[in-house]
Amino acid sequence: MGQERILASVLILGATSGIARAIAVEFARQKYDLVLAGRDGRELDATAADLAIRFAIHTRVCIFDVLDCETHAAVLSSRLSESVDDLAGAVLAIGYLGDEHLAENDFAEARRILDTNLTGCVSVLNLLARHFESRGKGFICALSSVAGDRGRQSNYHYGAAKAGLSVYLQGLRNQLYHRGVQVTTVKPGFVDTGMTFGRPGLFLVASPEYVARRVLKAIRGRRDVVYVPWFWRCIMWAIRNIPEWLFKRLRL
């Protein structure tokens, strides 16, 4: 006999990204139903149909734009009301690396980086936090980045946004711990996705499938902060501890 379907669902925000699709596969493999949220309805439908057929689970799609904060409450309220009794948790896998050089010269690009990686994420996470808080259970897992551990000239707009997200999640974890809700921060290093394809200077690149397995393990283990792969914790510890007088002279 096959594995029985778990009567619980997981909401995945940014579900069309490479990492998010891999995470969806891992949850589907464990027989969780899925709510896939993102901007590209056609791609969401295709992913949802594929997962439903391959893993014999229930899937739903939700058109969601992280930059359109005014719509977040309405979009989520309809989906959360449908899943009020079975929503086990939510995974936020939204990121936009952007063009650092353009961001330095065009505030529209800088704002898109900041709003995609921080402002829009805070908007939707606030709503999810209140939902799980009212139920006294559930989990929130959000993908930040090792880039947020220290500002580097190559991506400091993106790093600043991810640093803000990590601190926000730290505060949210402190608040929701007393309400029975787990908040997990995942900090990936370089991952082989469309966002990083062709970027110079990449090393120790992980696959989306590897990251997805570590995400699921972190959620199940109720971990607080996880670096993926694990050795990025050591790398970023070393980078954070370079004295500023020396660090500012480096080209990182």
N, C-alpha and C positions, 0 to 999 in steps of 0.2 A: 504494500500500500504506500501511496505517496504521503509526503508531509502534509498534515492538516493545516488549513488556512487559519491564521491568527485573527481573531475578531477584534482587530485594532487597526487604525490607519496612521499614516505619517504624511505630513504636509512637507513638500520639498519646494522651496522658493528659489527661482532661478534654474528651473529644472531642465533647461535646454543646454546648459553648459556641460563640458566634458566631464568634469568632476561630479556634477549633480546627477548626470545620467548613470554614472558608475555607482553612485550612492543609491540611486533608485533600484538598480539591479540587485545590490546587496540586501536591501530591505525586502524586495520582492522575493529573493531567494529564501528569505526567512518567513515568507508567507504573510507579510504585512500588506494590507491594502494601501493604495497610494493616492494622494491628491497632488497633482503636478501643476505648479504655477509658474508662468513665465509670459513673455511677450509674443512669442511666435506660436499662434494657435495651431497651424498646420504641423509644425514639428512636435508640439505637445501631443496632438492627436495620434501621430505616428508612433511616438514613444509609448504612450499609454496603451495603444492597441497591441504593440509588440510585447510589452510586459504582461498584459492580461492574458495573452495567448500562451506565452512561454512558461509562465509561473502559476497560471490558474488563480489569479487574484482579481479583485475589483479595483479599477482605476477610474479616476475622474480628472478633468483638466480645469484650469482656472486661468483666465487671462489676467495677468498682473504685470504692472510696470512700476518698478521701484522708484522711478523718478516722478511719477504722478502721485504724490503723497496725498492729495485731496481725495483720491479714489480708494485709498487703502482700507478705510473703515468699512465702506460699502462692499467692496470686493470680498474682504475677509469675513464679514458678518454672515454673508450667505453661505460660504463654505463651512465656517465654524458651526453654524446652526445645523447644517446637514450632518456634521461629524461630532456633535457635542458629546455623545456618549462613548465614542470609540476612538477619538483622536489621542494617540499615545504621545505624540510630540511633533516638533517641527525642526527642519534643517534649513538654514539659510546658506545658500551657496552662490552668492551674488558677488561679482567682482568685475572691475573695469580698470585695467592697467593704464590705459591712455597713452598719450604722447607727452613725455616730460618736457621736451623742448618746446612743443606747442603750448603747453600749459604755462610755461614761463613767460610767454609772449601774448597769450590770448586767454583772458579770464574765463571765457565760455568753456574752454577745454578744462581749465583748472576746476571750475565749478562742477562740470560733469563728473570729473574724477571724485571730488569730495562728496557730491550728492549721491552718486551711485554706491560708493563704498562706505559712507557714513550716514548722511542725513536720511536718505530713503530707508536704509536698514534700521535706523533707530525708530523711524515712524512705524514700520511694520512690527518690529520686535516689541515695542511698547504695547501694541494691541494684543499680540500673542501672550505677552507676560500677564496681562490682566485676565485673559481667558484661562490660562493654566492656574493662575493664582486663585481664581474663583472656584476652581475645581479641587485645589489642594493636591495636585499631582501632575505629572507630565514632564517632558524635557524640551529644552531649547538648545540646539547645537548650531553654532554659527562659525563660518570659515573666515578667519582673519588672515594674517600673513606674517611671516618672519620679517617682512619689510617694515612692519610697524615697530620693531624693537629698537631701531636707531635710524635717524634720518641720513640718507646717502644721496649725493648729488644726482645719481642716475635715475632716482624715482621718488623724490621726497614729497611730491604731492600725493602720490598713491600711498607712500609710507605714512604720511601724516593722517590720512583718512583711516587707514588700518590701525594705527596707534590709537586713534580716538575710539574706534570700534572695540578694540581690546579692553580699553579702560571702561567703556560703557558696559561691556559684558561682565567685567569684574564687579562693578557696582550692582548690576542686575543679579548676579549670582549671590552676592551678599544679601540682597533684599529677599530673593525668592527662596533661599535655603530654608528660611523659617516658615515657608508656605508649602514645603514639600515638593518644590519644583527644581529639577536639576538644570543647570546652565553650563554647557561645555564650550570652551573656546578651542578651536583647532587652528594651528598656525602652520600651514604648509610652506615648504621651501619651493624650489622650482618644480613645476608639474608639466608634463608633456600634454599641453592642450592648445587649442587655437589661440588663446590669449598670449602664449609665450612663443608660439611657432616663429622661427626665424630671428628671434632676439639674440643679439651677440652676448658672449660672456656667460652663457648658462653652463652649469656643472651640477653633478649629482642630481640629475633630473629623475623624478619619480613618475610612475604611471598613474593615471586616474584610478585604475582598479586597485592599486596598492593603497592609495590615499583613502578610497572608499572603505576598504576593509579595516583600516585603522580608525576611521571615523565611527564605524559601527561598533568596534571594540571599545572605543572611548565612551560612547554613549552607554553601552551595556555595563561598563565598569564604573559609571558615574564619575568620570574623570573631570577635573576642573579645567586644566590647560594642557593641551597635547601638542607637541611639535611633530610634524610628519615630513619625512622620516625622523626618527628619534634623534639622530645626530645633529640636527639643526639646533637643538637646545644647547649643545656644546659650542657649536659655531657661533651662535648669537650671543652666548655668554662671553666669549672671547671678544667679539666685536663691541659689545656694550662696555667692556672694561678697557678698551683702548683710550688712553687719556685724550681729552679734547684737543690739546695743543698739537698732538700727533695726528689724531683722526682727521682734522680739518685739512691736513696736508696730503692725505691719501686720495686717490681717485677711485672711488668705489661706486 
